[in-house]
Amino acid sequence: MKIFAPFAGIVRYHVEEGEKVSAGDIIATVEATKLEAPVHTPGPGVVTQLRMEPFSDVVGGDELATIGEV
């Protein structure tokens, strides 16, 4: 499954590639001026790829991560 940025801002990751995650885990946060949105996983899996460098500028809809099957 692919995880996308909810809006433009700076992405901060809370996981590393290869890490197992459960449904609802926060894998990243997108921060904009006085606004912060946690990015949750919709289901369990393994973080197979972080698509952006940590603290990169992102636009809403940018792919942040790929979660593969356990």
TORKOL-4160 file (C-alpha; in steps of 0.2 Angstrom, whole numbers, padded with zeros to 4 digits, m for minus):
70
<pt num="1" X="0000" Y="0000" Z="0000"/>
<pt num="2" X="0006" Y="0018" Z="m0004"/>
<pt num="3" X="0005" Y="0032" Z="0009"/>
<pt num="4" X="0003" Y="0050" Z="0003"/>
<pt num="5" X="0005" Y="0067" Z="0011"/>
<pt num="6" X="m0011" Y="0075" Z="0016"/>
<pt num="7" X="m0005" Y="0093" Z="0012"/>
<pt num="8" X="0011" Y="0103" Z="0008"/>
<pt num="9" X="0024" Y="0104" Z="0022"/>
<pt num="10" X="0039" Y="0096" Z="0028"/>
<pt num="11" X="0039" Y="0077" Z="0031"/>
<pt num="12" X="0047" Y="0069" Z="0047"/>
<pt num="13" X="0047" Y="0050" Z="0048"/>
<pt num="14" X="0044" Y="0040" Z="0064"/>
<pt num="15" X="0049" Y="0023" Z="0056"/>
<pt num="16" X="0064" Y="0016" Z="0046"/>
<pt num="17" X="0063" Y="0004" Z="0031"/>
<pt num="18" X="0061" Y="m0014" Z="0036"/>
<pt num="19" X="0051" Y="m0009" Z="0052"/>
<pt num="20" X="0035" Y="m0019" Z="0055"/>
<pt num="21" X="0020" Y="m0008" Z="0058"/>
<pt num="22" X="0002" Y="m0011" Z="0063"/>
<pt num="23" X="m0014" Y="m0003" Z="0058"/>
<pt num="24" X="m0016" Y="0015" Z="0064"/>
<pt num="25" X="0003" Y="0017" Z="0068"/>
<pt num="26" X="0010" Y="0034" Z="0065"/>
<pt num="27" X="0024" Y="0033" Z="0052"/>
<pt num="28" X="0027" Y="0051" Z="0048"/>
<pt num="29" X="0021" Y="0069" Z="0052"/>
<pt num="30" X="0019" Y="0082" Z="0039"/>
<pt num="31" X="0021" Y="0100" Z="0047"/>
<pt num="32" X="0016" Y="0116" Z="0040"/>
<pt num="33" X="0015" Y="0133" Z="0048"/>
<pt num="34" X="0006" Y="0130" Z="0064"/>
<pt num="35" X="m0001" Y="0114" Z="0058"/>
<pt num="36" X="0004" Y="0096" Z="0060"/>
<pt num="37" X="m0004" Y="0081" Z="0053"/>
<pt num="38" X="0001" Y="0063" Z="0058"/>
<pt num="39" X="0001" Y="0050" Z="0044"/>
<pt num="40" X="m0006" Y="0034" Z="0049"/>
<pt num="41" X="m0005" Y="0016" Z="0041"/>
<pt num="42" X="m0022" Y="0009" Z="0036"/>
<pt num="43" X="m0016" Y="m0008" Z="0039"/>
<pt num="44" X="m0002" Y="m0019" Z="0045"/>
<pt num="45" X="0014" Y="m0023" Z="0035"/>
<pt num="46" X="0032" Y="m0019" Z="0033"/>
<pt num="47" X="0039" Y="m0002" Z="0028"/>
<pt num="48" X="0047" Y="m0007" Z="0012"/>
<pt num="49" X="0052" Y="0011" Z="0006"/>
<pt num="50" X="0053" Y="0029" Z="0012"/>
<pt num="51" X="0050" Y="0039" Z="m0004"/>
<pt num="52" X="0057" Y="0056" Z="0003"/>
<pt num="53" X="0072" Y="0061" Z="0012"/>
<pt num="54" X="0068" Y="0066" Z="0030"/>
<pt num="55" X="0063" Y="0084" Z="0033"/>
<pt num="56" X="0060" Y="0086" Z="0014"/>
<pt num="57" X="0047" Y="0098" Z="0007"/>
<pt num="58" X="0032" Y="0089" Z="0001"/>
<pt num="59" X="0016" Y="0093" Z="m0009"/>
<pt num="60" X="m0001" Y="0086" Z="m0005"/>
<pt num="61" X="m0003" Y="0069" Z="m0013"/>
<pt num="62" X="0016" Y="0066" Z="m0014"/>
<pt num="63" X="0020" Y="0048" Z="m0010"/>
<pt num="64" X="0029" Y="0046" Z="0007"/>
<pt num="65" X="0031" Y="0028" Z="0009"/>
<pt num="66" X="0027" Y="0010" Z="0003"/>
<pt num="67" X="0020" Y="m0003" Z="0015"/>
<pt num="68" X="0022" Y="m0021" Z="0010"/>
<pt num="69" X="0015" Y="m0037" Z="0017"/>
<pt num="70" X="0022" Y="m0045" Z="0033"/>
